[in-house]
Amino acid sequence: MEILKNYIDGVWIPSTSKETIDIVNPATQEVLAKVPFGKGTQKDVDLAVASASKAYLEWSKVPVLKRVQVLYRLKTLMEENTEVLAEIITKESGKTYGESVGEIQRAIENIEVACGTPMLMAGDVIEDIATGVDEMMIRQPLGVAACITPFNFPSMIVFWFLPYAIATGNAFVVKPSEKVPMTMMKIFEFLDQLDIPKGLVSLVHGGKDSVDAILEHPSIKAVSFVGSTPVARYIYSKGTANGKRVQAQGGAKNPVVILPDADIEMSTKIIADSVYGCAGQRCLAASTIITVDDQKRQIKDALYETVKSRTTGYGLDREINMGPVITAASKARITGLIQKGIDEGAKVLLDGRNASIAGYEKGNFLNPTILENVALDKELIRTEIFGPVMSLISMKNIDDALKFVNSGNYGNMACLFTGSGANARRFRNEADAGNIGINIGVAAPMAQFPFSGWKDSFFGDLHGQGKHAIEFFTQTKVIIERWPNIWSRKF
Ligand code: NAD
């Protein structure tokens, strides 16, 4: 069985760790390969950073217009290899082939935006800020930066950071999720073909041990993290305590409000896609659906009809709408949460717990579940489920709905479905979340915009993507120069 190698100093090398864990196809339970894990991976981080530090000295002196040329090549390689990449994503993460292609497209869009770095990292100049004195602000790279990513988007999330980090002149270390590291192996085959210094980009496997080595390494200047809230909080506190710049995106529990004036057919279809897309394993998945006033019955019936026609199966079978969840443990956790909700008084409209897919009986499959009247003061309404479960609740009016939206610990996304501009305007101003959707079910910012997140969904200041990423991976330097006017001798 293949043991994945690290990519360090421009070559593929075995990990110094002898410990491994299995990478498992969630639909078939086939072991796809083994990935290095455990204490020994700390040494791998040291090797990667030593090489990255050298590469940085060379790369940071390359003009930015030349640096972005490698991104054009990377974009082409990603486009030419989308099919093979999508197949790997589906095999290791379980999402449908279409969802895999979609996330690669989002990754490519980040490369495209980062190609604008020659303008995006431009500084400011004020001439004659005092007589004979000019002042300017320039942006310089930080040195070596690293990212630590989750299982649910094996390709896309690294691209919220990597293209911007290298375009601005940094070296970059990637530590992918140990559950889905094979997608990055393929992407590093593309990075290997770029005209960049050895060690500029490195791939290091592992779990907590390699993460801790990243957080403790004095030469790593910045850390980008995406994953669950408890780990995000840990990364932020440990990374900043060690003097690093840190951006840490956490978990979510996203509420969606449907007002009586919404287009019910359109809204319910979009909401079902949001709740059940990627089997509910998206940080922007709608989770709690709030109906307001007298439309409750109609919305409930429309949601039920839309959801029950969705099909579950192996992601490589092109007709299906939803794949399995990532692990058997995750499936057990989700079914446990559904049961807890029922025990706490929720009514089951659709029970997805007994999914069995012909030919894939061992897979971690769940069909869509809809729970109604979920108790507002209980665990299910506050916990991130990260599975294909919709909780349906109802409120008297938009004021109560907004109060509920703002009462949660997370602040990743809040959405409103309405036909009223006034209600939309109020919601977008008053909802406490970093990403707002109006008649949109997955308010995922395009690459030009920061991937926002508030409250327990984000720790830090600058987010991934777009101008935020450019700022995150650069430090400002302000220079004041006096050049006496030698012709007039006035100074
Ligand atoms: P996770 O937190 O378990 O793992 C994320 C990364 O952290 C992995 O690389 C893992 O190896 C590492 N890690 C895990 N435990 C660690 C520990 N104790 N110490 C140090 N490192 C550790 O997350 P996951 O299960 O892979 O991903 C799902 C979570 O990610 C969900 O909560 C989801 O909402 C969140 N997510 C958030 C966003 C966002 O933009 N806010 C995007 C995608 C996913």
Residues whose N, C-alpha, C, O or C-beta is under 5 A from the ligand:
A	BS01	NAD	I148 T149 P150 F151 N152 K175 P176 S177 E178 G206 G207 K208 V211 V226 G227 S228 T229 V231 Q249 G250 G251 A252 C283 G453 S457
